[in-house]
Structure formats: C-alpha cells, structure tokens
C-alpha cells in the first residue's frame, strides 16, 4: 500500500510536529489510525495508553 499518496494522510501530516515527518509513511499511517481511535473513544476500555 502506498501511504505517501493518501491525501488525507498528507493533510494530517502537515498538522503534526516535525518529529512525525521523521517517521516513514507506514509509521505515520499507524500513528494517525491510533490517534483517530483514541479520539473517538474506540479504546474506551483501556485506562492508560503509553505511546512513548
């Protein structure tokens, strides 16, 4: 899958800190999916998520 050509991922990347640009495109996609899941309370049964 070519993540670099996804326009929504490109838009999301522009709104992120420069450190996100250091990630490869697949890692940026995973980060975006995780952020979306957390924001939408998809993982509401998890009390704490340590990303870093």
N, C-alpha and C positions, 0 to 999 in steps of 0.2 A: 504494500500500500504506500502510495506516495503522499506523505503528510505535508510536504512543502507546498503542494498545490491546493490545499484546502483553504478556501478564502476565509472561513470563519476562524480557523486556527491562526491564520496570518493576522487577522484583525485582533484577536485575543492577545497574540504575542506582542503586538505594538503597545498594548496597555500594561505590559508587565515590566518589572525591573530588568536591568541589563543582564543580571545573572541568569535569567531564564534564556537569554539568547545564547549563552554558553552551552546549553544542553543541545543534544541532537534532536532532530524533528520528532522522532518516535517518543523520546522522553518528554518533550513539550506536550505532545498529544496526551500522554498518560497523566501529566500534571494537570492539564485542562479538564480531563474527564474526572479526576479526583476532586478538583475544586468545584466542579459543577455538582457532583454527587453530594459533597459536604454542604454546599449552599442550599441544595434542595431537600436537605434532611433525609436523603436516601439511606444514610447510615445512622439514623437516629438512635439505634440501639447500641451504638458504640459510644462509650462515655468519653474516651480520650483517644485522639489520633496524633501520634508524633510523626511528622513528615521528615524532620531533620534531626 
